[in-house]
Amino acid sequence: MKGGWGYMGVALILFHFAFPYLLLLKQDLKRKAKILASLALFILFMRLVDMFYQIGPTFRVDRRTRAGSILC
């Protein structure tokens, strides 16, 4: 993967799966509704990031004009 997409992929693995998984292993965090709700919102936000990662536009630089264009 080129550019920042590789870093975004690693961040998705860490923050969309590993971080919530490790937090939900603790019993006391699952008993507090506010913490559980904030973790659910965080997971939903990371799901949006994941969707952008999968269907986001590709950025290409035209060599003739050196201008960027977004391809869909």
Kinemage of the C-alpha trace (Angstrom):
@kinemage 1
@onewidth
@group {chain A} dominant
@subgroup {mainchain}
@vectorlist {calphas} color= white
{ca met a 1} P 0.000 0.000 0.000
{ca lys a 2} L 1.252 3.402 -0.907
{ca gly a 3} L 1.127 6.632 1.046
{ca gly a 4} L -0.870 6.832 4.221
{ca trp a 5} L -3.172 3.920 3.391
{ca gly a 6} L -0.820 1.434 5.059
{ca tyr a 7} L -0.809 3.465 8.253
{ca met a 8} L -4.575 3.715 8.112
{ca gly a 9} L -4.815 -0.066 7.749
{ca val a 10} L -2.663 -0.620 10.827
{ca ala a 11} L -4.690 1.954 12.766
{ca leu a 12} L -7.882 0.129 11.805
{ca ile a 13} L -6.511 -3.173 13.067
{ca leu a 14} L -5.433 -1.601 16.341
{ca phe a 15} L -8.348 0.726 17.051
{ca his a 16} L -11.238 -1.047 15.337
{ca phe a 17} L -10.493 -4.483 16.743
{ca ala a 18} L -7.653 -4.837 19.261
{ca phe a 19} L -8.316 -1.797 21.468
{ca pro a 20} L -12.071 -2.424 21.986
{ca tyr a 21} L -11.456 -6.158 22.396
{ca leu a 22} L -8.909 -5.617 25.151
{ca leu a 23} L -11.114 -3.063 26.903
{ca leu a 24} L -14.140 -5.347 26.831
{ca leu a 25} L -12.166 -8.106 28.553
{ca lys a 26} L -12.360 -6.129 31.802
{ca gln a 27} L -15.472 -6.794 33.883
{ca asp a 28} L -15.610 -3.420 35.622
{ca leu a 29} L -15.690 -1.470 32.337
{ca lys a 30} L -18.693 -3.444 31.124
{ca arg a 31} L -20.642 -2.545 34.263
{ca lys a 32} L -20.374 1.230 33.718
{ca ala a 33} L -22.943 2.409 31.200
{ca lys a 34} L -21.214 5.692 30.291
{ca ile a 35} L -17.917 4.002 29.505
{ca leu a 36} L -19.675 1.281 27.530
{ca ala a 37} L -21.663 3.879 25.552
{ca ser a 38} L -18.543 5.899 24.760
{ca leu a 39} L -16.772 2.740 23.619
{ca ala a 40} L -19.759 1.932 21.379
{ca leu a 41} L -19.552 5.407 19.819
{ca phe a 42} L -15.826 4.952 19.296
{ca ile a 43} L -16.454 1.615 17.547
{ca leu a 44} L -19.089 3.256 15.318
{ca phe a 45} L -16.654 6.039 14.429
{ca met a 46} L -13.977 3.496 13.560
{ca arg a 47} L -16.540 1.678 11.417
{ca leu a 48} L -17.001 4.888 9.412
{ca val a 49} L -13.233 5.151 9.023
{ca asp a 50} L -13.200 1.519 7.869
{ca met a 51} L -15.897 2.217 5.282
{ca phe a 52} L -13.927 5.187 3.953
{ca tyr a 53} L -10.823 2.995 3.817
{ca gln a 54} L -12.664 0.454 1.685
{ca ile a 55} L -14.522 2.768 -0.701
{ca gly a 56} L -12.551 6.004 -0.515
{ca pro a 57} L -11.435 7.773 -3.661
{ca thr a 58} L -8.029 7.310 -5.229
{ca phe a 59} L -5.804 10.350 -5.598
{ca arg a 60} L -3.782 10.559 -8.833
{ca val a 61} L -1.352 13.239 -9.955
{ca asp a 62} L -1.374 14.043 -13.671
{ca arg a 63} L 2.220 14.185 -14.934
{ca arg a 64} L 1.469 16.711 -17.677
{ca thr a 65} L -0.192 19.354 -15.521
{ca arg a 66} L 1.132 18.251 -12.101
{ca ala a 67} L -2.359 18.779 -10.755
{ca gly a 68} L -4.174 16.269 -8.621
{ca ser a 69} L -7.503 14.768 -9.505
{ca ile a 70} L -9.802 12.513 -7.560
{ca leu a 71} L -10.966 9.424 -9.393
{ca cys a 72} L -14.162 7.662 -8.432
